[in-house]
Every structure is written in structure tokens, then in C-alpha cells.
Amino acid sequence: MQMIDITQYNPETMQLARPIYDRMKRVLLAEGRAIHPAILERIEGMGITTLIVKDAESEGISMDEMIDMPTWMDTITVVQKAFDLAAKKQMLNVAELQKAVAQMIGEVTKRKTIVLVPSSSVPPELKSYAHSVNVALLAIQTAKKLKYTQSQLRDLGIGSLLHDIGKAVSEEEEKHPQNGFEIIKSQREISLLSAHIAYQHHELLNGKGYPRGLAGDDILELPQVCAVASLYENLISIDKMLPHEALELIMTKYETEYKGKVIEAFVNSIPSYYPGTKVILHNEQKAIVTKIKQHFHRPVIRLLDDQREIDLAVSPSVVIKEILVG
């Protein structure tokens, strides 16, 4: 199993490893299917740019770190409903949100780390909701490293899931944090801390963020966790950065835009190379990442020429030089 850009799809050698959904969240193509060229063109026209596929080279790679698609899509539906209710100035279905967050906490807790379902694998109409779900998953994963309590996990999960809900009532970028704060604060069953996650997730340590230009210790830690998660998700989904590149960029913001404690927890919670990633080693050999075992930045790889597996965590002389594209 591996993630590929849709332009790399080869119908002769590849099958879907995860289903493709349309904008109504209906299964358009089930996993195990090859994609006919005419259908592929239609999928591209829908704005889907990433596919999750399997082929001979990625055989046996299961990507257990990825949340299953039905659960992920169900959570997208919960977020979409919340945005729709907020746009109508109606009360949110808090019980539904709490149930979704509890399920996400369970999904993250039972895994060593997580690999995101890319928001670029769904139509554009769903991408903002997919972004919110992925940010919540990343935030909860980071919170595990920070050893947050169950109460903190719930507050972080709700706040991260709804961090952009202010966009439901205004398209003005710099107004959505305060709008989101007001929406969440009005929900009696949701913690005020969750509302502050929406309010502060664009604030920066150096005071150059918005909407209030807060700086240093005036910014709470939970919004910073959400902020780093949101930045990472945008880097890999919108800017098309590779995971290790996104992590490197985030490290440059250490104690300038985000708290060092939060960045360290995030970087040490997220893998640099997803299973299925093809790489070139220091000696020019080609390999594919098969699993994340002991070290999130030193995965297990399989050489493409002789199928030998090497655990980079215990093989310090073997170094990934670059990603093999195409």
C-alpha cells in the first residue's frame, strides 16, 4: 500500500487500497478495483489529487497507522454538520461531537503513531472538514507525548475539530478565530478551553499572529498544539510537502512562533516517512518504507532489488538520501 499523486497512477499495475468517495460521501470506487482511464479523468475533474493504492512493490505494506476510511468519513460528516448548524446560528450537536472525539482518542491511543488519510484524497467540497479531522488526530497524537489527562484530550479534541468553525459565518480569514470562539463559547456543554483553541490557534509566540497579537505565555499550550498540527496538515495537503520536509520546516519555528515543548512533542510523535514511501539510500540503492517500528524518523525499509528488509533504527550507517518520485 502506498500514497501516490493521481498523475502517477498506472492502471496496469495498481489497484485501489482505499475507496474513493464523491462530494456526497458516497463510495465512487471500492478498494481492490483498478481505475479505468475514463474514470480516472473524472476523478481528476472532481479535484481529487491523491490516491491510496497497492501494487507489487508495495505488497505486504498494511499502513496500520492510518485510521480506517469509514470512521474518517463519518467524522468528516460530524464536522460538516457542525459547520452547517453554525452557519444557521443554531446550537451544535455537542453529544455527536463528543462521541466523535472519544472515538478519535480511542483510534489514536491504540496506535503507536498515526498516518493521515490525506485531505487531498477527497473532493474540494470536503477538504476543509477533512483538514479539521486530521488536525484533531494530530493534536491528540501530540497530546499523548505530552501526557495530557483524559479531560485535556477531550478539550483538545473538541477544540481542534472545531478550530476553523468561525469560517462558517465569515469568509474573512482574520475574523474566523474570534467568530469560532463565540460559537464554541455559546455551547454550554463544551469547555471554555476548547473555545480558546479556536480563538488562539493563529497566535504566535513572537506576537505576530492574529486576531489579538498575543505573545509568549499569554498564549495557552493547547491552542499551540492545535496550531502546529494545523500547520503540518496544510503543508502536506496544500503545499504538497513530504512529511519529513514539513517536520523540518516546523522545527525552524522552535521558540519563535511555537513553544519548543510543543514542537518537540509533535516532531517526536509523527513519522518522517510514511509506509509505502519509495526512497533512495546514501549508496544509491532504491527501497520502500514498509513499517514504522522503533523510531519514527528511522523506519524499516525493503530494498527493491533483493527484497531484504533493513531496520534503520538499528542500522545507523544506512541513510535515506532522498524520496523517489514517480
Sequence and secondary structure as in RCSB ss.txt:
>XXXX:A:sequence
MQMIDITQYNPETMQLARPIYDRMKRVLLAEGRAIHPAILERIEGMGITTLIVKDAESEGISMDEMIDMPTWMDT
ITVVQKAFDLAAKKQMLNVAELQKAVAQMIGEVTKRKTIVLVPSSSVPPELKSYAHSVNVALLAIQTAKKLKYTQ
SQLRDLGIGSLLHDIGKAVSEEEEKHPQNGFEIIKSQREISLLSAHIAYQHHELLNGKGYPRGLAGDDILELPQV
CAVASLYENLISIDKMLPHEALELIMTKYETEYKGKVIEAFVNSIPSYYPGTKVILHNEQKAIVTKIKQHFHRPV
IRLLDDQREIDLAVSPSVVIKEILVG
>XXXX:A:secstr
 EEEEGGG  TTT EESS EE TTS EEE TT    HHHHHHHHHTT  EEEEE STTTT   TTB  HHHHHHH
HHHHHHHHHHHHTT    HHHHHHHHHHHHHHHHTSSS B   GGGS HHHHHHHHHHHHHHHHHHHHHHTT  H
HHHHHHHHHHHTTTGGGGT   GGGHHHHHHHHHHT TTS HHHHHHHHHTT  TTS  SSS   GGGS HHHHH
HHHHHHHHHHHHTS   HHHHHHHHHTTBTTTB HHHHHHHHTTS SS TT EEEETTS EEEEEEEEEETTEEE
EEETTT  EEEGGG TT  EEEE   
